[in-house]
Amino acid sequence: MAHGATTIHRLYAISVGQTGDEPLAEDSLCGGRDPLLAEAGIPSAWSTRKTLGARTLCRALALPEDDPLRRVAEADPPTRLRSTTGWRHLGRSALIEAGAEGVTVEPRLEVPLLPWTTCRPIAFNLDVGPGGRRASSNETRREAARQHLAALPAQATWIRSDGSADAGVRRGGGGAIIFTALGETLEVEVAAGDLCPSTRAELFALRPALERVRDEPSPAPLVACSDSRAALSLLSAGAAAQTTTIGAAIWRTLLDIAERRQDREGAISVHQLRAGHWGRSLQYLHRIGRHPSVACLLCPDKRCPTALCAVVCREEADVPEHVLLRCPALAGARLRLTGSIHVDPSRLRDADLVAALEAGYLRHREPLGYGPPGLKGGKRGGNRTGTSAAIFSIEAADVGVAYSGEAIPGIFSAGLNLLEMHNQERQDLLNYWARVQNMFLTLYGTRLISIACITGAAPAGGCLLSTSCDYRLMLDHPKAVIGLSESLVGLPVPDWMRINFCDVVGRRHTDLGLQMGILFPAQEALRIGLVDELAGSPEELRQRALQKLEHFLKVPDVGREFSKTASTEPLISYLSGRLQKDAELFVDNISQERVQKQLGKHLASLKNKKKN
């Protein structure tokens, strides 16, 4: 047994502690504890002496220059005994054997970021959707990435960085290309060191790009893209979780950029609110034609449904007086900040108070999908982004979703935003359709319980929203109709919409409904199975929806979610595998002259109807 243990120890020592041909000292093979350590699988200090020496040396060299231990590590005093070597000598020998002689050691992170450092304006997204799974094909993953990128803000400063190292550890370096919001194209290159893993090279490529745009005067969003999931995962752990100098430096730069851009944009916004003219007001954007709806392209009427406060109350237009003094959603904030829910207008001279109230209002509005005022229409792609954001924000709560549309009396959802499809650039059309695809995949594929409360007309996109839900209730009213009516305005119905509709009502009703653009009245929709229940009043509709939701919640989640996934997975996989192809086909069809002409006529008729 002792001989066997000694042999194991000798083999381990040769592979770890020696170069291969150097004989081992006899005292490393014997001794009271060595056989026991070898049998337990624990290497002796002798076999790991060079590794320990190199680690201690590097840790000492990473300390500040005035640290006593670093001065000891850098010193080279003569040895008293030829046979005695210390950690400095062993560490240097190990680094020479590893080919790392003369390599600069990165300074140790002495002052980490504080645990309570606010990271809210900075978000990391490592998930590109269902098509980005490892099990998917390369083409499917590429299309999922394209669709994900298309959903990001186009009016932004974009950074695309990449880093690499020879064999993953040698001669690291990287670079980045920057497309600024002002239309400039910049390039940066950086060396990451002779000994550098690929992940570290990716971080070194990102840092100078961020520093390059730090002082950019534009308040536009900043989007940084990297192909290294490991690097993004390291950064996404948060500012306070960084243990390396490069990680902390990147986070400090990100926070500095966020603060500078927020300060510039926030100062302008506070001044506008106090002056009574707010550029983020939906009423203002609607008045100048930058927040249109299908029902109303633009108008100065403050009582127009499109101009009403979108947060909670919908009592009046979201003018500065409403946001700062009267919006019920901010009653708690006003009470905390001023001691009363009724604020004296004279207190609005305090810029910090105005900034706090605005921030609270925007936080309430954010889940609804409303972006910054520079975005076309004030709200990205109608309510598509808002639907996805709302679902993502409550999926962690393990509750059902009741989807109801009451923004405009008599209309559940006016459908797809035709303004986003009429006389638009090809890239804008691709971006819009990517948001529609994302909306459907999010709502149709959610593990939550989804119930549509159809309170009025639900043509085209409204029908798509409804059929994407688990259960549909409809108001029994003459104005309540539902169907895929795209053919009436000259638009073809995408195949995945047709499949979804067919799964609900069957092949024959699908053929007739899509070809003729039929909008089914409530009773007919119930007869063909397009809706599950009818209600005589909006209040009854809500009560029945809540009852059905409670009924769903009594079923164990494991069984219900498994059954739902089995039903929805085929269509999700089909669409996820051809997102780019579907978008290209849609744009090709919508760009045809005859289709654009028909769309123009339909929009003109809506505009004339509004005037009359």
Secondary structure as GFF3:
##gff-version 3
##sequence-region A 1 612
A	DSSP	alpha_helix	2	16	.	.	.	ID=ss1
A	DSSP	three_ten_helix	26	28	.	.	.	ID=ss2
A	DSSP	alpha_helix	34	40	.	.	.	ID=ss3
A	DSSP	alpha_helix	49	61	.	.	.	ID=ss4
A	DSSP	alpha_helix	68	74	.	.	.	ID=ss5
A	DSSP	alpha_helix	87	97	.	.	.	ID=ss6
A	DSSP	three_ten_helix	130	132	.	.	.	ID=ss7
A	DSSP	alpha_helix	138	150	.	.	.	ID=ss8
A	DSSP	beta_strand	157	166	.	.	.	ID=ss9
A	DSSP	beta_strand	170	179	.	.	.	ID=ss10
A	DSSP	beta_strand	185	195	.	.	.	ID=ss11
A	DSSP	alpha_helix	198	213	.	.	.	ID=ss12
A	DSSP	beta_strand	222	226	.	.	.	ID=ss13
A	DSSP	alpha_helix	229	236	.	.	.	ID=ss14
A	DSSP	alpha_helix	245	275	.	.	.	ID=ss15
A	DSSP	alpha_helix	282	287	.	.	.	ID=ss16
A	DSSP	three_ten_helix	305	307	.	.	.	ID=ss17
A	DSSP	alpha_helix	320	321	.	.	.	ID=ss18
A	DSSP	pi_helix	322	326	.	.	.	ID=ss19
A	DSSP	three_ten_helix	328	330	.	.	.	ID=ss20
A	DSSP	alpha_helix	331	338	.	.	.	ID=ss21
A	DSSP	three_ten_helix	345	349	.	.	.	ID=ss22
A	DSSP	alpha_helix	351	365	.	.	.	ID=ss23
A	DSSP	three_ten_helix	366	368	.	.	.	ID=ss24
A	DSSP	alpha_helix	384	394	.	.	.	ID=ss25
A	DSSP	three_ten_helix	395	397	.	.	.	ID=ss26
A	DSSP	beta_strand	401	404	.	.	.	ID=ss27
A	DSSP	three_ten_helix	418	420	.	.	.	ID=ss28
A	DSSP	alpha_helix	426	445	.	.	.	ID=ss29
A	DSSP	beta_strand	450	454	.	.	.	ID=ss30
A	DSSP	beta_strand	458	459	.	.	.	ID=ss31
A	DSSP	alpha_helix	461	467	.	.	.	ID=ss32
A	DSSP	beta_strand	471	475	.	.	.	ID=ss33
A	DSSP	beta_strand	481	483	.	.	.	ID=ss34
A	DSSP	three_ten_helix	486	489	.	.	.	ID=ss35
A	DSSP	alpha_helix	495	505	.	.	.	ID=ss36
A	DSSP	alpha_helix	507	516	.	.	.	ID=ss37
A	DSSP	beta_strand	520	521	.	.	.	ID=ss38
A	DSSP	alpha_helix	522	528	.	.	.	ID=ss39
A	DSSP	beta_strand	533	535	.	.	.	ID=ss40
A	DSSP	alpha_helix	538	553	.	.	.	ID=ss41
A	DSSP	alpha_helix	557	576	.	.	.	ID=ss42
A	DSSP	alpha_helix	579	590	.	.	.	ID=ss43
A	DSSP	alpha_helix	593	611	.	.	.	ID=ss44
###
